[in-house]
Amino acid sequence: PKASRGVCGADAHAIAGRNYLRMVAAGTSAHSDHAREILHVLHGASRGGNYQVRDERKLIKLAGEWGVKTEGRDIYDIAHEVAEVGLLEFGKPFGTQLFINRATDERRKVWHEQGIEPRAIDREIATAMHMTHMGNTADAEALVRQALRTSLSNGWGGSMIGTEITDILLGTPIARETEGNLGVLENDMVNIVVHGHDPAFSEMVVTAAEVKELTDYAKSKGAKGINIVGLCCTANEVAMRHGVRMVGNFLQQENVVLTGIVEMMCVDIQCIFPSLPQLTECFHTKFVTSSPIARIPGSLYVEFKTDTAFEQAKDLIRMAIDNYQNRDKAKAYIPESKQPATVGYPCEQIIKELDGVTNSHVDELGSYRPVVDVIKSGVLRGAVAIVGCNNPKVRPDYSHFEIMKELIKNDILIVATGCAAQLAAKAGLLRKDASSLCGAGLQRVCNLVGI
C-alpha cells in the first residue's frame, strides 16, 4: 500500500493543494500578463500611430472610475495615465484591486470576511509560489484560500483590465456575422492563420491584409485575395471586431495545417502546440512565432514590436503571399464543414439588444433589468459562463457540446468564450435558428430579443 504521507510528512491533501495553487498561479500569470502587455500598448498609443484610441467613450468612463482627471485634457494624455494606473494594479504595495468596487456589496463582504480580497496581481502570484515552496504551507485549506485570492486577482484584475483596455484600443465589439470550422479556408486565396491570445498582434495582421497594395500583390501571384482566419482566443477577438472567420479551436490547430493550404500560421502566446514546427515542415506552411513568452524551436521568430507593428505585419503577409506558389495541390484538402454564426456581445451590445425590447415609458433604458426580470420571474432559470479549452483525453468538443445543449434545453442562458465559443460556432449553436433547441422560456427570450 502507498504511504499516507510523503518523506517530508506532507499528506495527500497538502500535495494536491500545493499543485492546485501552482496551477492557479500559472494561469493567473498568463491571463494577467496579457493585460500587462495591452496596457503597455495603450501607454505607447498615439494619434496617427500603429495603435490609437478607438473607443474614447469607454476610456473616459474608465478614467472616471479610476480617478483620472479628464476635463480639458488631450485624449492620449488621459490614455497614458489610465495605462499607468492599470500597470500599478500589478505591483502596488497597498490596497486591493480597483475593479472589485464593481462587485456587489454582498459579494465584497464575503471576500473581506474570508480574507481573500485580491491585492496586487503580482503579489498574489508571488505569495502562491512562496507558500508552495519547499518547507512552507502544508494546510490544504490555506492553500485553497490563496488559490481563490489569486484567481480573484486574475478575474477582477488582469482579465477585466485586459478586456477594458483592449476595447479602448481596438474598439468595443458589436454583433457581427461570421463562420466557423475548417471549411472557412479558401482554395484560391492566400490563407493566413492568426493563433494565440494577444489581440495586439493579430489586429495588425488583419489590418495589414486589407491594404490594397498587398491584395493586389496576392492577385499578381495568382490568388484571388488574402483570407485571414483565426484559431483559439485570437479567433474570438478578430471575429468580434472584424468578422474574421474562425477556423477552429485548440485541438484543431494541427488539422488546420493538415489541409495543406495554409501559407502561414502566425502565433503569439498561449495554447500553441510545440508540434507545429515539425508538422509544418511536411507542408509548405511557414510557422511564425512573435513573442519572447512563447519561443518554439523550429519556428521563424519575428519579435513583434508595437512601434513597428504595422510594417512587420505587412512583411509577414508579403512572405505568405510569396509562399502561395509553393502549395502542393496533391496534399490540399478542405473539409466542407462550416456553420454561420453571430458573435460580438460585450456588455454594451447586450444592453443595446435589451433596450430594443424595453418599454421606455415604463422601464429604464441602458440596463440589464429585462434579463434580470425574466430570471426573477422564472422564464429563465439562470445564466452560466462556459469558457476554455477542449481536452484530448475525451472526444474533442463532446463535453462542451452536450453540456450546452442540456443547459439551453432547460432555459439557462450561456455566455461562452475561449474554445467553448468556437465549438458553439462549429456546432451551429451561434445561429439564430438554434433557438429551436432551447426550452420554451429561453426560446421566447431569444426570439423576442432577436439573438
NORCORCOR-V904344 format. One record per pair of residues at least 6 apart in sequence whose ideal C-beta (glycine too) atoms are under 8 Angstrom apart, sorted by sequence separation. I is the first residue (numbers start at 0). J is the second residue. D is the distance in Angstrom with one decimal. If there is no record, write none. Layout:
<<I | J | D> <I | J | D>>
//
This chain:
<<4 | 10 | 5.1> <44 | 50 | 4.5> <45 | 51 | 7.2> <52 | 58 | 5.8> <62 | 68 | 7.7> <63 | 69 | 6.8> <110 | 116 | 4.7> <117 | 123 | 6.1> <129 | 135 | 6.5> <130 | 136 | 4.3> <136 | 142 | 5.7> <166 | 172 | 7.4> <184 | 190 | 5.3> <195 | 201 | 7.5> <207 | 213 | 6.6> <208 | 214 | 7.6> <217 | 223 | 7.8> <218 | 224 | 7.0> <228 | 234 | 7.5> <229 | 235 | 7.4> <237 | 243 | 3.9> <238 | 244 | 7.1> <255 | 261 | 6.0> <279 | 285 | 7.1> <288 | 294 | 6.4> <294 | 300 | 6.7> <357 | 363 | 7.8> <362 | 368 | 6.1> <373 | 379 | 5.0> <374 | 380 | 7.5> <389 | 395 | 5.1> <407 | 413 | 6.4> <423 | 429 | 5.2> <427 | 433 | 5.9> <3 | 10 | 6.4> <43 | 50 | 7.0> <44 | 51 | 5.9> <62 | 69 | 5.1> <110 | 117 | 8.0> <193 | 200 | 7.4> <217 | 224 | 5.8> <229 | 236 | 7.5> <238 | 245 | 5.5> <247 | 254 | 6.6> <279 | 286 | 4.3> <288 | 295 | 5.4> <304 | 311 | 6.9> <357 | 364 | 5.8> <362 | 369 | 7.4> <374 | 381 | 6.2> <389 | 396 | 5.3> <406 | 413 | 5.8> <434 | 441 | 7.5> <435 | 442 | 7.1> <3 | 11 | 7.7> <9 | 17 | 7.8> <44 | 52 | 6.1> <69 | 77 | 5.4> <88 | 96 | 6.1> <99 | 107 | 6.2> <102 | 110 | 7.7> <193 | 201 | 4.0> <217 | 225 | 5.2> <229 | 237 | 5.0> <247 | 255 | 6.0> <256 | 264 | 6.8> <303 | 311 | 6.3> <344 | 352 | 7.7> <374 | 382 | 7.2> <390 | 398 | 7.6> <415 | 423 | 5.2> <428 | 436 | 7.4> <434 | 442 | 5.0> <437 | 445 | 6.2> <5 | 14 | 6.6> <41 | 50 | 7.5> <88 | 97 | 6.4> <107 | 116 | 7.5> <136 | 145 | 7.9> <229 | 238 | 6.2> <234 | 243 | 7.4> <246 | 255 | 5.5> <255 | 264 | 7.3> <266 | 275 | 7.7> <286 | 295 | 8.0> <370 | 379 | 7.3> <389 | 398 | 7.8> <420 | 429 | 7.8> <40 | 50 | 5.4> <59 | 69 | 5.4> <67 | 77 | 6.2> <214 | 224 | 5.6> <227 | 237 | 7.2> <235 | 245 | 7.5> <276 | 286 | 5.3> <288 | 298 | 4.2> <301 | 311 | 6.4> <354 | 364 | 4.9> <389 | 399 | 6.5> <403 | 413 | 6.0> <413 | 423 | 7.8> <41 | 52 | 8.0> <99 | 110 | 7.2> <130 | 141 | 7.4> <131 | 142 | 7.3> <193 | 204 | 5.3> <214 | 225 | 6.0> <234 | 245 | 4.2> <264 | 275 | 6.8> <275 | 286 | 5.4> <286 | 297 | 7.3> <287 | 298 | 6.5> <288 | 299 | 7.3> <289 | 300 | 7.6> <291 | 302 | 6.5> <354 | 365 | 6.6> <357 | 368 | 7.5> <434 | 445 | 3.9> <130 | 142 | 6.6> <193 | 205 | 7.2> <213 | 225 | 6.6> <234 | 246 | 7.1> <252 | 264 | 8.0> <286 | 298 | 5.0> <287 | 299 | 4.9> <288 | 300 | 5.1> <289 | 301 | 5.7> <290 | 302 | 7.4> <357 | 369 | 5.7> <370 | 382 | 7.7> <403 | 415 | 7.6> <434 | 446 | 5.9> <67 | 80 | 5.0> <84 | 97 | 7.7> <191 | 204 | 6.9> <234 | 247 | 7.9> <286 | 299 | 6.6> <287 | 300 | 7.7> <288 | 301 | 7.6> <289 | 302 | 6.6> <290 | 303 | 6.5> <301 | 314 | 7.9> <353 | 366 | 7.6> <356 | 369 | 6.2> <67 | 81 | 5.5> <229 | 243 | 5.4> <234 | 248 | 7.7> <285 | 299 | 6.1> <287 | 301 | 5.8> <289 | 303 | 4.1> <301 | 315 | 6.8> <353 | 367 | 6.7> <385 | 399 | 6.5> <431 | 445 | 7.6> <62 | 77 | 5.3> <130 | 145 | 5.8> <228 | 243 | 6.6> <229 | 244 | 7.3> <230 | 245 | 7.7> <264 | 279 | 6.9> <350 | 365 | 5.8> <353 | 368 | 7.7> <58 | 74 | 6.9> <65 | 81 | 6.4> <227 | 243 | 5.4> <228 | 244 | 5.3> <229 | 245 | 5.4> <230 | 246 | 5.9> <350 | 366 | 6.8> <353 | 369 | 4.6> <403 | 419 | 7.8> <67 | 84 | 6.3> <99 | 116 | 6.5> <191 | 208 | 7.0> <208 | 225 | 4.6> <228 | 245 | 7.1> <229 | 246 | 6.6> <230 | 247 | 5.9> <231 | 248 | 6.2> <271 | 288 | 7.8> <280 | 297 | 7.4> <350 | 367 | 6.8> <353 | 370 | 6.3> <385 | 402 | 6.9> <59 | 77 | 7.2> <62 | 80 | 7.5> <66 | 84 | 7.8> <99 | 117 | 6.6> <127 | 145 | 5.6> <228 | 246 | 4.0> <230 | 248 | 7.2> <231 | 249 | 5.9> <252 | 270 | 7.9> <349 | 367 | 7.3> <385 | 403 | 6.5> <431 | 449 | 7.4> <55 | 74 | 5.6> <58 | 77 | 6.3> <62 | 81 | 5.3> <65 | 84 | 4.9> <126 | 145 | 6.3> <127 | 146 | 7.3> <208 | 227 | 5.0> <252 | 271 | 7.5> <253 | 272 | 6.4> <256 | 275 | 6.8> <276 | 295 | 6.1> <399 | 418 | 7.7> <403 | 422 | 7.9> <431 | 450 | 6.9> <58 | 78 | 5.9> <61 | 81 | 6.0> <65 | 85 | 7.8> <96 | 116 | 7.9> <252 | 272 | 5.7> <264 | 284 | 6.1> <266 | 286 | 7.5> <275 | 295 | 7.2> <276 | 296 | 6.6> <277 | 297 | 6.4> <399 | 419 | 5.1> <403 | 423 | 6.4> <95 | 116 | 4.7> <96 | 117 | 4.7> <230 | 251 | 7.2> <231 | 252 | 7.5> <249 | 270 | 5.5> <253 | 274 | 6.6> <257 | 278 | 7.6> <261 | 282 | 7.5> <262 | 283 | 7.2> <263 | 284 | 6.7> <264 | 285 | 7.5> <266 | 287 | 6.9> <276 | 297 | 2.9> <349 | 370 | 7.9> <407 | 428 | 7.7> <52 | 74 | 5.6> <95 | 117 | 6.0> <96 | 118 | 7.3> <123 | 145 | 7.6> <126 | 148 | 7.9> <127 | 149 | 5.0> <205 | 227 | 5.4> <230 | 252 | 5.6> <253 | 275 | 7.2> <256 | 278 | 5.2> <262 | 284 | 6.7> <263 | 285 | 4.6> <264 | 286 | 5.3> <265 | 287 | 4.8> <266 | 288 | 5.6> <267 | 289 | 5.4> <268 | 290 | 5.0> <271 | 293 | 5.8> <273 | 295 | 5.6> <276 | 298 | 5.2> <400 | 422 | 6.1> <52 | 75 | 6.8> <58 | 81 | 6.5> <95 | 118 | 5.7> <96 | 119 | 7.9> <126 | 149 | 7.6> <204 | 227 | 6.6> <252 | 275 | 6.8> <256 | 279 | 5.7> <259 | 282 | 5.4> <261 | 284 | 4.8> <262 | 285 | 6.9> <263 | 286 | 7.8> <264 | 287 | 7.0> <266 | 289 | 6.8> <267 | 290 | 5.2> <273 | 296 | 7.7> <275 | 298 | 7.6> <383 | 406 | 6.3> <399 | 422 | 4.8> <403 | 426 | 7.8> <94 | 118 | 7.1> <96 | 120 | 7.6> <259 | 283 | 7.9> <263 | 287 | 6.3> <265 | 289 | 6.6> <268 | 292 | 4.9> <269 | 293 | 7.1> <271 | 295 | 6.8> <399 | 423 | 7.8> <404 | 428 | 8.0> <123 | 148 | 5.7> <124 | 149 | 6.4> <230 | 255 | 6.6> <253 | 278 | 5.8> <257 | 282 | 7.9> <268 | 293 | 4.8> <403 | 428 | 6.0> <52 | 78 | 5.4> <123 | 149 | 4.4> <256 | 282 | 6.2> <267 | 293 | 6.9> <396 | 422 | 4.5> <400 | 426 | 5.5> <92 | 119 | 7.4> <266 | 293 | 6.7> <410 | 437 | 7.0> <91 | 119 | 4.9> <124 | 152 | 7.7> <189 | 217 | 5.0> <201 | 229 | 7.0> <256 | 284 | 5.6> <287 | 315 | 6.3> <383 | 411 | 5.9> <385 | 413 | 5.8> <400 | 428 | 8.0> <408 | 436 | 6.7> <410 | 438 | 3.9> <46 | 75 | 6.2> <90 | 119 | 5.3> <115 | 144 | 5.9> <123 | 152 | 4.2> <169 | 198 | 6.0> <188 | 217 | 7.6> <266 | 295 | 8.0> <380 | 409 | 6.2> <382 | 411 | 6.7> <383 | 412 | 7.6> <384 | 413 | 7.6> <385 | 414 | 7.6> <386 | 415 | 7.3> <388 | 417 | 6.7> <389 | 418 | 5.5> <396 | 425 | 7.2> <407 | 436 | 5.9> <408 | 437 | 6.8> <409 | 438 | 5.7> <410 | 439 | 7.3> <412 | 441 | 6.4> <45 | 75 | 6.1> <89 | 119 | 6.1> <90 | 120 | 7.9> <114 | 144 | 7.0> <118 | 148 | 7.8> <169 | 199 | 7.9> <380 | 410 | 4.8> <381 | 411 | 5.3> <382 | 412 | 4.2> <383 | 413 | 6.0> <384 | 414 | 4.8> <385 | 415 | 5.0> <386 | 416 | 5.3> <387 | 417 | 4.7> <388 | 418 | 4.7> <396 | 426 | 7.4> <407 | 437 | 4.6> <408 | 438 | 5.5> <410 | 440 | 4.0> <411 | 441 | 7.2> <44 | 75 | 6.5> <88 | 119 | 6.6> <89 | 120 | 4.8> <90 | 121 | 5.0> <113 | 144 | 7.1> <117 | 148 | 5.8> <168 | 199 | 7.6> <189 | 220 | 7.7> <379 | 410 | 5.3> <380 | 411 | 5.3> <381 | 412 | 7.3> <382 | 413 | 7.4> <383 | 414 | 7.3> <384 | 415 | 7.4> <386 | 417 | 4.7> <387 | 418 | 6.2> <407 | 438 | 7.0> <410 | 441 | 4.5> <65 | 97 | 6.0> <88 | 120 | 6.2> <89 | 121 | 4.9> <90 | 122 | 7.3> <115 | 147 | 4.9> <116 | 148 | 7.5> <117 | 149 | 7.7> <120 | 152 | 4.7> <201 | 233 | 4.7> <205 | 237 | 5.3> <266 | 298 | 7.9> <378 | 410 | 7.2> <379 | 411 | 7.0> <382 | 414 | 6.4> <384 | 416 | 7.5> <387 | 419 | 6.1> <404 | 436 | 6.4> <412 | 444 | 7.6> <64 | 97 | 7.6> <115 | 148 | 4.2> <119 | 152 | 7.5> <120 | 153 | 7.2> <165 | 198 | 5.5> <169 | 202 | 5.4> <189 | 222 | 4.8> <200 | 233 | 8.0> <285 | 318 | 6.6> <379 | 412 | 5.8> <386 | 419 | 5.8> <389 | 422 | 6.9> <44 | 78 | 5.8> <113 | 147 | 7.8> <114 | 148 | 7.9> <117 | 151 | 4.0> <118 | 152 | 7.0> <188 | 222 | 5.4> <191 | 225 | 6.7> <193 | 227 | 6.4> <202 | 236 | 7.6> <230 | 264 | 8.0> <233 | 267 | 6.9> <285 | 319 | 6.8> <385 | 419 | 4.4> <407 | 441 | 5.9> <44 | 79 | 7.8> <116 | 151 | 7.5> <117 | 152 | 3.7> <187 | 222 | 6.5> <188 | 223 | 5.3> <189 | 224 | 7.3> <191 | 226 | 7.1> <192 | 227 | 8.0> <193 | 228 | 7.6> <194 | 229 | 7.4> <195 | 230 | 7.8> <196 | 231 | 6.8> <198 | 233 | 6.8> <201 | 236 | 6.3> <202 | 237 | 7.3> <42 | 78 | 7.8> <64 | 100 | 7.8> <115 | 151 | 6.3> <120 | 156 | 4.8> <187 | 223 | 4.8> <188 | 224 | 5.2> <189 | 225 | 4.9> <190 | 226 | 5.1> <191 | 227 | 5.3> <192 | 228 | 5.6> <193 | 229 | 5.4> <194 | 230 | 3.9> <195 | 231 | 6.3> <196 | 232 | 4.5> <197 | 233 | 7.2> <201 | 237 | 5.3> <205 | 241 | 5.4> <267 | 303 | 7.2> <41 | 78 | 5.6> <42 | 79 | 5.4> <120 | 157 | 5.5> <188 | 225 | 6.4> <189 | 226 | 6.6> <191 | 228 | 7.5> <192 | 229 | 7.3> <193 | 230 | 7.2> <194 | 231 | 5.9> <195 | 232 | 7.3> <196 | 233 | 6.1> <232 | 269 | 7.6> <285 | 322 | 5.8> <41 | 79 | 7.6> <117 | 155 | 5.9> <185 | 223 | 7.7> <188 | 226 | 4.1> <190 | 228 | 6.8> <192 | 230 | 5.7> <195 | 233 | 4.9> <198 | 236 | 4.0> <202 | 240 | 7.6> <205 | 243 | 6.0> <231 | 269 | 7.6> <232 | 270 | 7.4> <284 | 322 | 7.9> <117 | 156 | 6.0> <194 | 233 | 5.9> <198 | 237 | 7.4> <231 | 270 | 4.8> <283 | 322 | 6.0> <41 | 81 | 7.0> <42 | 82 | 3.8> <193 | 233 | 5.1> <194 | 234 | 7.9> <41 | 82 | 4.3> <42 | 83 | 6.9> <110 | 151 | 7.0> <185 | 226 | 4.6> <193 | 234 | 7.6> <184 | 226 | 7.0> <283 | 325 | 4.1> <370 | 412 | 7.5> <39 | 82 | 7.3> <183 | 226 | 7.8> <283 | 326 | 5.5> <38 | 82 | 4.9> <41 | 85 | 7.7> <42 | 86 | 7.5> <184 | 228 | 6.5> <193 | 237 | 6.5> <283 | 327 | 6.4> <183 | 228 | 5.4> <282 | 327 | 7.2> <38 | 85 | 4.6> <39 | 86 | 7.6> <38 | 86 | 5.2> <282 | 330 | 6.3> <193 | 243 | 7.9> <265 | 315 | 6.1> <34 | 85 | 7.4> <35 | 86 | 6.9> <99 | 151 | 7.6> <263 | 315 | 6.7> <102 | 155 | 7.0> <35 | 89 | 6.0> <101 | 155 | 7.5> <192 | 246 | 6.3> <96 | 151 | 7.6> <263 | 318 | 6.8> <96 | 152 | 6.2> <99 | 155 | 5.0> <263 | 319 | 3.8> <98 | 155 | 4.8> <262 | 319 | 4.2> <31 | 89 | 7.1> <98 | 156 | 6.5> <101 | 159 | 7.9> <194 | 252 | 6.4> <262 | 320 | 7.4> <96 | 155 | 5.2> <263 | 322 | 6.5> <96 | 156 | 4.5> <262 | 322 | 4.5> <380 | 440 | 7.5> <98 | 159 | 4.9> <177 | 238 | 4.9> <183 | 244 | 3.9> <204 | 265 | 5.9> <262 | 323 | 5.5> <379 | 440 | 5.6> <98 | 160 | 7.2> <183 | 245 | 7.1> <184 | 246 | 6.4> <378 | 440 | 4.3> <379 | 441 | 6.0> <175 | 238 | 7.1> <183 | 246 | 5.4> <192 | 255 | 5.9> <377 | 440 | 7.6> <175 | 239 | 6.7> <201 | 265 | 7.7> <262 | 326 | 7.3> <177 | 242 | 5.1> <179 | 244 | 6.8> <180 | 245 | 7.6> <181 | 246 | 6.1> <200 | 265 | 7.3> <378 | 443 | 6.9> <379 | 444 | 6.4> <173 | 239 | 7.9> <175 | 241 | 7.9> <176 | 242 | 6.6> <177 | 243 | 7.0> <178 | 244 | 4.6> <179 | 245 | 4.2> <180 | 246 | 7.3> <181 | 247 | 6.1> <201 | 267 | 7.1> <260 | 326 | 6.2> <378 | 444 | 6.6> <169 | 236 | 7.8> <172 | 239 | 3.5> <175 | 242 | 4.5> <177 | 244 | 5.3> <178 | 245 | 7.3> <179 | 246 | 7.8> <180 | 247 | 6.6> <200 | 267 | 4.5> <259 | 326 | 7.1> <373 | 440 | 7.4> <88 | 156 | 5.7> <172 | 240 | 5.5> <177 | 245 | 6.6> <179 | 247 | 7.7> <259 | 327 | 6.4> <192 | 261 | 5.7> <170 | 240 | 5.7> <181 | 251 | 7.0> <190 | 260 | 5.6> <191 | 261 | 7.6> <194 | 264 | 5.9> <197 | 267 | 3.9> <344 | 414 | 7.9> <165 | 236 | 7.4> <169 | 240 | 5.9> <184 | 255 | 7.5> <190 | 261 | 4.9> <191 | 262 | 6.2> <192 | 263 | 7.2> <194 | 265 | 6.9> <195 | 266 | 4.9> <196 | 267 | 6.5> <197 | 268 | 5.4> <259 | 330 | 3.6> <260 | 331 | 4.9> <373 | 444 | 6.0> <88 | 160 | 6.4> <190 | 262 | 5.6> <191 | 263 | 4.9> <192 | 264 | 4.4> <193 | 265 | 5.4> <194 | 266 | 4.6> <195 | 267 | 3.7> <196 | 268 | 5.5> <259 | 331 | 4.3> <181 | 254 | 6.4> <189 | 262 | 5.2> <190 | 263 | 8.0> <191 | 264 | 7.8> <192 | 265 | 7.0> <193 | 266 | 8.0> <194 | 267 | 7.6> <195 | 268 | 5.2> <196 | 269 | 4.5> <258 | 331 | 6.9> <259 | 332 | 6.4> <260 | 333 | 6.4> <181 | 255 | 6.7> <184 | 258 | 5.7> <186 | 260 | 6.2> <191 | 265 | 6.7> <195 | 269 | 5.9> <196 | 270 | 6.9> <258 | 332 | 5.8> <370 | 444 | 7.7> <85 | 160 | 5.4> <185 | 260 | 7.9> <195 | 270 | 6.7> <257 | 332 | 8.0> <258 | 333 | 5.5> <184 | 260 | 5.8> <194 | 270 | 7.7> <195 | 271 | 6.2> <258 | 334 | 7.6> <181 | 258 | 6.5> <184 | 261 | 7.1> <194 | 271 | 6.5> <342 | 420 | 7.4> <85 | 164 | 6.5> <82 | 164 | 7.5> <342 | 424 | 7.2> <340 | 423 | 7.6> <340 | 424 | 4.0> <81 | 167 | 7.9> <338 | 424 | 6.2> <338 | 425 | 6.0> <342 | 429 | 6.4> <337 | 425 | 8.0> <338 | 426 | 7.1> <341 | 429 | 5.7> <31 | 120 | 4.8> <78 | 167 | 7.3> <200 | 289 | 5.7> <336 | 425 | 7.5> <338 | 427 | 4.5> <340 | 429 | 3.6> <341 | 430 | 7.3> <200 | 290 | 7.7> <339 | 429 | 8.0> <340 | 430 | 6.6> <341 | 431 | 6.3> <225 | 316 | 6.6> <338 | 429 | 7.6> <339 | 430 | 5.7> <356 | 447 | 5.5> <338 | 430 | 6.6> <356 | 448 | 5.6> <27 | 120 | 7.0> <31 | 124 | 7.8> <197 | 290 | 6.9> <244 | 337 | 7.8> <355 | 448 | 6.9> <225 | 319 | 7.9> <355 | 449 | 7.3> <225 | 320 | 7.3> <245 | 340 | 7.5> <353 | 448 | 6.9> <27 | 123 | 6.9> <28 | 124 | 5.4> <352 | 448 | 5.2> <27 | 124 | 5.7> <352 | 449 | 7.0> <195 | 293 | 7.4> <222 | 320 | 7.2> <352 | 450 | 6.2> <24 | 123 | 7.9> <24 | 124 | 5.0> <27 | 127 | 7.9> <213 | 313 | 6.5> <220 | 320 | 5.5> <216 | 317 | 6.7> <220 | 321 | 7.2> <222 | 323 | 5.3> <61 | 163 | 5.8> <207 | 309 | 6.2> <221 | 323 | 6.9> <238 | 340 | 8.0> <24 | 127 | 3.9> <200 | 303 | 5.2> <206 | 309 | 7.0> <210 | 313 | 6.7> <213 | 316 | 5.3> <217 | 320 | 4.9> <220 | 323 | 5.3> <221 | 324 | 7.0> <239 | 342 | 5.5> <240 | 343 | 7.7> <23 | 127 | 6.7> <24 | 128 | 5.8> <199 | 303 | 7.8> <213 | 317 | 6.7> <216 | 320 | 5.6> <220 | 324 | 6.2> <238 | 342 | 5.1> <239 | 343 | 4.1> <203 | 308 | 4.5> <207 | 312 | 3.9> <238 | 343 | 7.4> <21 | 127 | 7.0> <57 | 163 | 7.0> <61 | 167 | 7.0> <199 | 305 | 6.9> <203 | 309 | 5.5> <206 | 312 | 7.1> <207 | 313 | 4.6> <217 | 323 | 7.3> <239 | 345 | 7.7> <344 | 450 | 7.8> <20 | 127 | 5.1> <21 | 128 | 7.3> <24 | 131 | 7.9> <213 | 320 | 7.0> <235 | 342 | 7.3> <200 | 308 | 7.6> <203 | 311 | 7.2> <204 | 312 | 4.8> <207 | 315 | 7.8> <208 | 316 | 5.7> <57 | 166 | 5.6> <58 | 167 | 4.7> <199 | 308 | 7.3> <203 | 312 | 3.9> <207 | 316 | 5.4> <341 | 450 | 7.3> <20 | 130 | 6.6> <21 | 131 | 5.3> <57 | 167 | 5.2> <20 | 131 | 5.5> <204 | 315 | 6.7> <54 | 166 | 5.5> <204 | 316 | 7.0> <17 | 130 | 7.8> <53 | 166 | 8.0> <54 | 167 | 5.1> <17 | 131 | 4.4> <53 | 167 | 7.0> <57 | 171 | 6.1> <52 | 167 | 6.1> <53 | 168 | 6.3> <52 | 168 | 6.8> <53 | 169 | 5.8> <54 | 170 | 5.8> <51 | 168 | 7.7> <53 | 170 | 3.9> <54 | 171 | 5.0> <50 | 168 | 5.7> <53 | 171 | 8.0> <270 | 388 | 6.8> <17 | 136 | 7.4> <16 | 136 | 7.9> <31 | 152 | 7.3> <16 | 138 | 7.8> <20 | 142 | 4.8> <27 | 149 | 5.2> <31 | 153 | 5.6> <34 | 156 | 7.6> <35 | 157 | 7.6> <38 | 160 | 6.9> <13 | 136 | 7.7> <16 | 139 | 3.9> <19 | 142 | 7.0> <20 | 143 | 7.6> <23 | 146 | 4.4> <27 | 150 | 6.5> <30 | 153 | 5.1> <34 | 157 | 4.3> <41 | 164 | 5.4> <13 | 137 | 4.1> <15 | 139 | 7.0> <16 | 140 | 7.9> <19 | 143 | 7.2> <26 | 150 | 7.8> <33 | 157 | 7.0> <34 | 158 | 7.0> <37 | 161 | 5.7> <44 | 168 | 6.4> <191 | 315 | 7.9> <13 | 138 | 7.2> <16 | 141 | 7.9> <17 | 142 | 6.0> <20 | 145 | 5.8> <24 | 149 | 5.8> <27 | 152 | 6.3> <31 | 156 | 6.3> <32 | 157 | 7.6> <191 | 316 | 6.7> <13 | 139 | 5.7> <16 | 142 | 3.4> <20 | 146 | 4.7> <23 | 149 | 5.1> <27 | 153 | 4.0> <31 | 157 | 2.7> <34 | 160 | 4.2> <38 | 164 | 5.7> <41 | 167 | 6.7> <7 | 134 | 7.9> <10 | 137 | 7.7> <12 | 139 | 3.8> <16 | 143 | 6.0> <19 | 146 | 5.9> <23 | 150 | 5.5> <26 | 153 | 7.0> <30 | 157 | 5.1> <31 | 158 | 7.4> <34 | 161 | 3.6> <37 | 164 | 4.8> <41 | 168 | 5.6> <189 | 316 | 8.0> <9 | 137 | 5.2> <30 | 158 | 5.3> <33 | 161 | 5.1> <37 | 165 | 5.5> <40 | 168 | 6.2> <191 | 319 | 5.1> <8 | 137 | 7.5> <13 | 142 | 7.4> <20 | 149 | 7.3> <31 | 160 | 7.9> <16 | 146 | 7.9> <27 | 157 | 6.8> <31 | 161 | 7.7> <34 | 164 | 6.8> <189 | 319 | 5.6> <30 | 161 | 7.2> <37 | 168 | 6.7> <189 | 320 | 5.2> <189 | 323 | 5.0> <250 | 388 | 7.9> <249 | 388 | 4.4> <250 | 389 | 5.1> <248 | 388 | 7.4> <249 | 389 | 5.6> <248 | 389 | 6.3> <250 | 391 | 6.2> <251 | 395 | 7.7> <186 | 331 | 6.8> <250 | 395 | 4.6> <250 | 396 | 7.7> <186 | 333 | 6.1> <185 | 333 | 7.9> <248 | 396 | 7.5> <50 | 199 | 7.1> <184 | 333 | 5.1> <182 | 333 | 6.4> <181 | 333 | 6.7> <182 | 334 | 5.7> <181 | 334 | 4.6> <182 | 335 | 5.3> <49 | 203 | 6.9> <180 | 334 | 7.4> <182 | 336 | 5.0> <183 | 337 | 5.4> <181 | 336 | 6.3> <182 | 337 | 3.3> <180 | 336 | 4.8> <181 | 337 | 7.3> <180 | 337 | 4.4> <179 | 337 | 6.4> <180 | 338 | 6.2> <40 | 199 | 5.1> <178 | 337 | 5.0> <179 | 338 | 5.6> <37 | 197 | 7.9> <178 | 338 | 6.6> <36 | 197 | 6.6> <37 | 198 | 7.4> <178 | 339 | 5.6> <179 | 340 | 5.3> <37 | 199 | 6.2> <177 | 339 | 7.6> <178 | 340 | 6.4> <33 | 196 | 5.9> <36 | 199 | 6.9> <176 | 339 | 6.6> <177 | 340 | 5.4> <33 | 197 | 6.5> <176 | 340 | 7.4> <177 | 341 | 7.8> <176 | 341 | 5.9> <177 | 342 | 5.7> <175 | 341 | 7.2> <174 | 341 | 5.9> <175 | 342 | 6.0> <174 | 342 | 7.3> <175 | 343 | 4.8> <174 | 343 | 4.7> <248 | 417 | 8.0> <249 | 418 | 4.8> <172 | 342 | 7.9> <173 | 343 | 5.3> <174 | 344 | 6.4> <248 | 418 | 3.7> <172 | 343 | 4.1> <172 | 344 | 7.6> <172 | 345 | 5.3> <248 | 421 | 3.9> <171 | 345 | 5.7> <174 | 348 | 5.6> <247 | 421 | 6.4> <248 | 422 | 6.2> <173 | 348 | 5.6> <171 | 347 | 5.6> <172 | 348 | 6.8> <245 | 421 | 5.2> <171 | 348 | 8.0> <248 | 425 | 7.8> <174 | 352 | 7.6> <247 | 425 | 7.3> <166 | 345 | 6.8> <245 | 424 | 5.6> <245 | 425 | 7.9> <235 | 416 | 6.2> <235 | 417 | 7.4> <162 | 345 | 7.9> <232 | 416 | 7.5> <232 | 417 | 5.9> <235 | 420 | 5.7> <231 | 417 | 7.8> <235 | 421 | 7.3> <231 | 418 | 6.6> <234 | 421 | 6.1> <231 | 421 | 7.7> <33 | 268 | 7.2> <32 | 268 | 8.0> <33 | 269 | 7.9> <29 | 268 | 7.6> <29 | 269 | 5.8> <179 | 421 | 6.0> <180 | 424 | 7.4> <179 | 424 | 3.1> <180 | 425 | 4.5> <178 | 424 | 7.6> <179 | 425 | 4.9> <177 | 424 | 7.5> <179 | 429 | 7.5> <50 | 305 | 6.4> <49 | 305 | 6.3> <49 | 306 | 6.9> <49 | 307 | 7.8> <50 | 308 | 7.4> <49 | 308 | 4.5> <32 | 292 | 7.1> <49 | 309 | 4.9> <43 | 305 | 5.5> <43 | 306 | 7.0> <40 | 305 | 5.4> <39 | 305 | 7.5>>
//
